[in-house]
Amino acid sequence: MYDKLKFIEEKYEELSLKVSDPDVINNQAVWQKHIKEMSEMEPIVNKYKDFKKVNDDLQATKELLNESGLDEEMREMAKMELSELEEKEESISDELRILLLPKDPNDEKNVILEVRAGTGGDEAALFGAELLRMYTRYAERRGWKVELMDINDTDIGGIKEAVIIIKGKGAYSRLKYESGVHRVQRVPETESNGRVHTSAATVAVLPEVDDVAVEVNPNDVRVDVYRSSGNGGQCVNTTDSAVRLTHMPSGLVVTCQDEKSQIKNKEKAFKVLKARLYDLEMTAKQAEEAAARKSQVGSGDRSERIRTYNFPQGRVSDHRIGMTIYKLDNFLDGEIDEIIDGLVTTEQAEKMKNY
């Protein structure tokens, strides 16, 4: 590990000199590439510097304890300092191991998030709307931008399905764990006998991909345009602005009607199509890598029941890590970091076992 850390530190220093070179500065493509590499290395380099300083202090304290003329009071103080430094060194070592773990290449990307009502009829649609609001509030809390792509809502305020794009640094790294079946247990307003009903909604989280990652042959895509429906102002039902893409080789269908411009809707729909095709490709690849899946915490299988929202008890339970919190209202208002942090920590621990 320490050889690798030394190599990263040397590489960082080498890049620091390069980004100050006028010739490199004039070549913006190369300069930006080096800056990006440095920003990825910087947390590791800074932590490694902390480690070396603690290690130097540790050696100095050991040397002090070996001095023969040291009085008892100083010796006791040195022993206490030694113990503290050893704990600090171990803590920093653990942090360095986590920083050196292989990164998910999609972690810094924007997210395409899809919510679909599952079993439970109107109640499932209402729950889907609550989940959509939860993720929108979470994005707002983190300063991310949310764009609505498509929504199929119900008369009573629920949603059958909705697609949004969440734009922000590290959005995928936090939200990728949300893919799966979300279950709700509560008494519906229409239930006269007070019985608790169970409904479900499915969430899919896909990284937004660029043209380099996925190529789509235009001849494989059928483009249909039609008039938008639902809330949308004066342009609704007056222009053929909504777009439906059908990718014939895979059978995937994507619609977008949020924008008044057909061109913008088509552009957004292609983004979703590319993300779904990329997801299909990655899912197939992960299925072949059984060993790699051991270090994942259910961050991709949308058939897996991942979480239960129990209204009578005011609790949220994540079944992958056995974590339960009794802050249901806050959670649905976008305060979901506590469970996400637990998922991140668990995945890091699993990866460290296999690294």
C-alpha positions as CSV (number, residue, x, y, z in Angstrom):
1,M,0.0,0.0,0.0
2,Y,2.8,2.4,0.9
3,D,4.6,1.9,-2.4
4,K,1.4,2.8,-4.2
5,L,0.9,5.9,-2.0
6,K,4.5,7.0,-2.8
7,F,3.9,6.5,-6.5
8,I,0.7,8.6,-6.4
9,E,2.4,11.4,-4.5
10,E,5.3,11.5,-7.0
11,K,2.8,11.5,-9.9
12,Y,0.8,14.3,-8.2
13,E,4.0,16.4,-7.9
14,E,4.9,15.7,-11.5
15,L,1.5,16.9,-12.7
16,S,1.7,20.0,-10.5
17,L,4.8,21.0,-12.5
18,K,3.1,20.2,-15.8
19,V,0.0,22.4,-15.1
20,S,2.3,25.4,-14.5
21,D,4.1,24.9,-17.8
22,P,3.0,27.6,-20.3
23,D,3.0,25.1,-23.2
24,V,0.6,22.8,-21.3
25,I,-1.6,25.8,-20.3
26,N,-2.0,26.8,-23.9
27,N,-3.2,23.3,-24.7
28,Q,-6.5,23.4,-22.7
29,A,-7.5,19.8,-23.5
30,V,-4.3,18.5,-21.9
31,W,-4.3,21.0,-19.1
32,Q,-7.9,20.0,-18.2
33,K,-7.0,16.3,-18.3
34,H,-4.1,16.9,-15.8
35,I,-6.2,19.1,-13.5
36,K,-8.9,16.3,-13.4
37,E,-6.2,13.7,-12.5
38,M,-4.8,15.9,-9.8
39,S,-8.3,16.5,-8.3
40,E,-8.8,12.8,-8.1
41,M,-5.4,12.3,-6.4
42,E,-5.5,15.2,-4.1
43,P,-7.5,13.6,-1.2
44,I,-5.1,10.7,-1.2
45,V,-2.0,12.9,-1.3
46,N,-3.3,15.1,1.5
47,K,-4.2,12.1,3.7
48,Y,-0.8,10.5,2.9
49,K,0.9,13.7,4.1
50,D,-1.1,13.5,7.4
51,F,0.0,9.9,7.7
52,K,3.7,10.7,7.3
53,K,3.5,13.6,9.8
54,V,1.9,11.3,12.4
55,N,4.5,8.6,11.6
56,D,7.3,11.1,12.1
57,D,5.8,12.2,15.5
58,L,5.5,8.6,16.4
59,Q,9.1,7.8,15.8
60,A,10.2,10.9,17.6
61,T,8.1,9.9,20.7
62,K,9.6,6.4,20.7
63,E,13.1,7.9,20.6
64,L,12.2,10.1,23.5
65,L,11.0,7.1,25.5
66,N,14.4,5.4,24.9
67,E,16.4,8.2,26.4
68,S,17.9,7.1,29.7
69,G,17.7,10.5,31.6
70,L,14.0,11.0,31.1
71,D,12.1,11.8,34.4
72,E,8.9,9.8,35.3
73,E,6.5,12.7,34.6
74,M,7.9,13.2,31.1
75,R,7.9,9.4,30.5
76,E,4.2,9.1,31.4
77,M,3.4,12.0,29.1
78,A,5.4,10.5,26.3
79,K,3.6,7.1,26.8
80,M,0.2,8.8,26.6
81,E,1.2,10.7,23.5
82,L,2.5,7.5,21.9
83,S,-0.8,5.7,22.5
84,E,-2.7,8.6,20.9
85,L,-0.4,8.7,17.9
86,E,-0.7,5.0,17.4
87,E,-4.5,5.2,17.4
88,K,-4.3,8.2,15.0
89,E,-1.9,6.3,12.7
90,E,-4.2,3.3,12.5
91,S,-7.3,5.5,11.8
92,I,-5.5,7.3,9.0
93,S,-4.3,4.0,7.6
94,D,-7.9,2.8,7.4
95,E,-8.9,6.0,5.6
96,L,-6.1,5.6,3.1
97,R,-7.2,2.0,2.4
98,I,-10.7,3.3,1.6
99,L,-9.4,6.1,-0.6
100,L,-7.3,3.5,-2.6
101,L,-10.3,1.3,-3.2
102,P,-11.2,1.0,-6.9
103,K,-13.7,3.8,-7.8
104,D,-16.9,3.3,-9.7
105,P,-16.2,5.2,-13.0
106,N,-19.8,6.5,-13.0
107,D,-19.7,8.0,-9.4
108,E,-19.3,11.6,-10.5
109,K,-22.0,11.4,-13.2
110,N,-25.4,12.9,-13.3
111,V,-28.4,10.6,-12.7
112,I,-31.4,9.6,-14.6
113,L,-33.9,8.4,-12.0
114,E,-37.1,6.6,-12.8
115,V,-40.0,5.9,-10.4
116,R,-42.8,3.4,-11.3
117,A,-45.8,2.4,-9.3
118,G,-45.9,-1.3,-8.6
119,T,-48.5,-3.5,-6.9
120,G,-51.2,-1.6,-5.0
121,G,-53.1,0.4,-7.5
122,D,-53.9,4.0,-6.5
123,E,-52.0,3.6,-3.2
124,A,-48.9,2.5,-5.1
125,A,-49.2,5.6,-7.4
126,L,-49.5,7.9,-4.4
127,F,-46.4,6.3,-2.9
128,G,-44.5,6.7,-6.2
129,A,-45.3,10.5,-6.0
130,E,-43.9,10.6,-2.5
131,L,-40.7,8.9,-3.5
132,L,-40.3,11.3,-6.4
133,R,-40.7,14.3,-4.1
134,M,-38.3,12.6,-1.6
135,Y,-35.5,12.4,-4.3
136,T,-36.3,15.9,-5.5
137,R,-36.0,17.3,-1.9
138,Y,-32.8,15.3,-1.4
139,A,-31.3,16.8,-4.6
140,E,-32.3,20.3,-3.5
141,R,-30.7,19.8,-0.1
142,R,-27.4,19.0,-1.8
143,G,-27.6,21.8,-4.3
144,W,-28.2,19.6,-7.3
145,K,-30.4,20.6,-10.2
146,V,-33.5,18.5,-11.1
147,E,-35.1,18.3,-14.5
148,L,-38.4,16.6,-15.2
149,M,-38.2,14.3,-18.3
150,D,-41.6,12.6,-18.4
151,I,-44.5,12.0,-16.0
152,N,-47.7,9.9,-16.2
153,D,-49.8,11.1,-13.3
154,T,-53.2,10.1,-11.9
155,D,-56.3,12.2,-11.0
156,I,-55.7,11.9,-7.3
157,G,-52.1,13.1,-7.2
158,G,-50.2,9.9,-7.7
159,I,-47.8,8.9,-10.5
160,K,-47.8,5.7,-12.6
161,E,-44.3,6.6,-13.8
162,A,-41.9,9.5,-13.8
163,V,-38.4,10.2,-15.1
164,I,-36.1,13.0,-13.9
165,I,-32.5,14.0,-14.4
166,I,-30.5,15.0,-11.3
167,K,-27.4,17.0,-12.2
168,G,-24.7,17.5,-9.6
169,K,-21.2,16.4,-8.6
170,G,-21.3,12.9,-7.2
171,A,-25.0,12.4,-7.8
172,Y,-24.6,8.8,-8.9
173,S,-22.3,7.9,-6.1
174,R,-25.0,8.7,-3.6
175,L,-28.2,7.6,-5.4
176,K,-27.0,4.4,-7.1
177,Y,-28.1,2.4,-4.0
178,E,-31.7,3.5,-4.5
179,S,-32.4,1.0,-7.4
180,G,-34.9,-1.6,-6.4
181,V,-38.4,-2.2,-4.9
182,H,-39.5,0.2,-2.2
183,R,-42.4,-1.1,-0.1
184,V,-44.9,1.0,1.8
185,Q,-47.1,-0.2,4.7
186,R,-50.0,2.1,5.8
187,V,-53.7,2.5,6.1
188,P,-55.1,4.1,2.9
189,E,-57.5,7.0,3.3
190,T,-60.2,4.9,1.5
191,E,-59.8,2.0,4.0
192,S,-62.8,2.1,6.3
193,N,-61.7,-0.8,8.6
194,G,-58.3,0.7,9.4
195,R,-56.4,-2.2,7.9
196,V,-52.8,-1.7,6.9
197,H,-52.2,-2.2,3.2
198,T,-48.9,-3.1,1.5
199,S,-48.0,-1.4,-1.8
200,A,-44.8,-1.0,-3.8
201,A,-43.0,1.2,-6.2
202,T,-39.8,0.5,-8.3
203,V,-36.9,2.9,-8.6
204,A,-34.3,2.7,-11.3
205,V,-31.1,4.9,-11.0
206,L,-29.0,5.1,-14.2
207,P,-25.8,7.2,-14.8
208,E,-26.1,9.7,-17.5
209,V,-23.8,8.6,-20.3
210,D,-22.0,10.5,-23.1
211,D,-21.9,9.7,-26.8
212,V,-18.5,8.0,-26.4
213,A,-19.8,5.4,-23.9
214,V,-22.8,4.4,-26.0
215,E,-23.3,4.6,-29.7
216,V,-26.9,4.4,-31.0
217,N,-27.5,3.8,-34.7
218,P,-30.2,6.3,-35.8
219,N,-31.5,3.6,-38.2
220,D,-32.3,1.4,-35.1
221,V,-34.6,4.0,-33.6
222,R,-38.1,4.8,-34.6
223,V,-39.1,8.4,-33.7
224,D,-42.8,9.3,-33.2
225,V,-44.1,12.7,-32.3
226,Y,-47.5,13.4,-30.7
227,R,-49.3,16.1,-28.7
228,S,-48.4,16.4,-25.1
229,S,-50.9,15.6,-22.4
230,G,-51.4,16.7,-18.8
231,N,-50.4,20.0,-17.2
232,G,-48.3,22.1,-19.5
233,G,-49.9,25.4,-20.3
234,Q,-51.2,26.7,-23.6
235,C,-48.9,24.5,-25.7
236,V,-50.5,21.3,-24.5
237,N,-52.5,19.5,-27.2
238,T,-51.8,22.3,-29.7
239,T,-48.4,21.2,-31.1
240,D,-46.8,17.8,-31.7
241,S,-43.9,18.5,-29.3
242,A,-43.9,15.2,-27.3
243,V,-41.4,12.5,-28.6
244,R,-41.5,8.8,-28.3
245,L,-38.3,6.8,-29.2
246,T,-38.5,3.0,-29.9
247,H,-35.1,1.2,-30.0
248,M,-36.0,-1.7,-32.2
249,P,-33.1,-4.1,-31.4
250,S,-33.8,-3.9,-27.6
251,G,-37.5,-3.1,-27.6
252,L,-36.8,-0.1,-25.2
253,V,-39.3,2.7,-25.4
254,V,-38.6,6.2,-24.1
255,T,-41.0,9.2,-24.1
256,C,-40.4,12.9,-23.2
257,Q,-42.9,15.7,-23.2
258,D,-41.6,18.1,-20.6
259,E,-40.3,20.7,-23.0
260,K,-42.4,22.8,-25.4
261,S,-39.8,22.2,-28.1
262,Q,-39.9,18.9,-30.0
263,I,-36.1,19.2,-30.6
264,K,-35.4,19.5,-26.8
265,N,-37.7,16.6,-26.0
266,K,-36.0,14.4,-28.6
267,E,-32.5,15.3,-27.2
268,K,-33.6,14.5,-23.7
269,A,-35.3,11.2,-24.8
270,F,-32.0,10.1,-26.5
271,K,-30.2,10.8,-23.2
272,V,-32.5,8.4,-21.4
273,L,-32.3,5.8,-24.1
274,K,-28.5,5.8,-24.0
275,A,-28.5,5.5,-20.2
276,R,-30.9,2.5,-20.4
277,L,-28.8,0.8,-23.1
278,Y,-25.7,1.4,-21.0
279,D,-27.4,-0.1,-18.0
280,L,-28.4,-3.2,-20.0
281,E,-24.7,-3.6,-21.0
282,M,-23.4,-3.1,-17.5
283,T,-26.0,-5.5,-16.0
284,A,-24.9,-8.2,-18.4
285,K,-21.3,-7.5,-17.6
286,Q,-21.9,-7.7,-13.8
287,A,-23.7,-11.0,-14.2
288,E,-20.5,-12.4,-15.7
289,E,-18.4,-11.1,-12.8
290,A,-19.9,-13.0,-9.9
291,A,-17.0,-12.3,-7.6
292,A,-17.3,-8.6,-8.1
293,R,-20.9,-8.7,-7.1
294,K,-20.0,-9.8,-3.6
295,S,-18.7,-6.3,-2.9
296,Q,-21.9,-4.6,-4.0
297,V,-24.8,-3.7,-1.7
298,G,-27.7,-4.2,-4.0
299,S,-27.0,-1.2,-6.1
300,G,-28.4,-2.5,-9.3
301,D,-31.0,-5.2,-9.1
302,R,-34.4,-3.5,-9.5
303,S,-36.3,-6.7,-8.6
304,E,-34.8,-6.7,-5.1
305,R,-36.9,-5.4,-2.3
306,I,-34.5,-3.0,-0.7
307,R,-36.6,-0.9,1.8
308,T,-39.8,-0.7,3.7
309,Y,-41.6,2.5,4.8
310,N,-43.9,1.6,7.7
311,F,-46.3,4.5,8.5
312,P,-48.0,3.1,11.6
313,Q,-44.6,2.6,13.3
314,G,-43.0,5.7,11.7
315,R,-40.0,3.7,10.6
316,V,-37.8,3.2,7.5
317,S,-36.0,-0.2,7.3
318,D,-33.3,-0.9,4.7
319,H,-33.2,-4.7,4.3
320,R,-29.7,-4.9,2.7
321,I,-27.9,-3.6,5.8
322,G,-30.5,-4.3,8.5
323,M,-30.7,-0.7,9.4
324,T,-33.9,0.9,10.8
325,I,-34.5,4.5,11.6
326,Y,-37.6,6.0,13.2
327,K,-37.7,9.3,11.2
328,L,-40.1,8.5,8.5
329,D,-41.4,12.1,7.9
330,N,-37.9,13.5,7.8
331,F,-36.8,10.7,5.5
332,L,-39.6,11.3,3.0
333,D,-38.7,15.0,3.1
334,G,-35.3,14.2,1.7
335,E,-33.2,13.5,4.8
336,I,-32.0,10.1,3.5
337,D,-28.2,10.5,4.1
338,E,-28.2,8.4,7.3
339,I,-29.1,5.2,5.4
340,I,-27.1,6.1,2.3
341,D,-24.0,6.6,4.6
342,G,-24.7,3.2,6.1
343,L,-24.8,1.6,2.6
344,V,-21.6,3.4,1.5
345,T,-19.8,2.2,4.7
346,T,-21.0,-1.4,4.2
347,E,-19.9,-1.5,0.6
348,Q,-16.5,-0.1,1.5
349,A,-16.0,-2.7,4.2
350,E,-17.0,-5.5,1.7
351,K,-14.6,-4.2,-0.9
352,M,-11.7,-4.0,1.6
353,K,-12.2,-7.7,2.3
354,N,-11.8,-8.5,-1.4
355,Y,-9.1,-6.0,-2.2
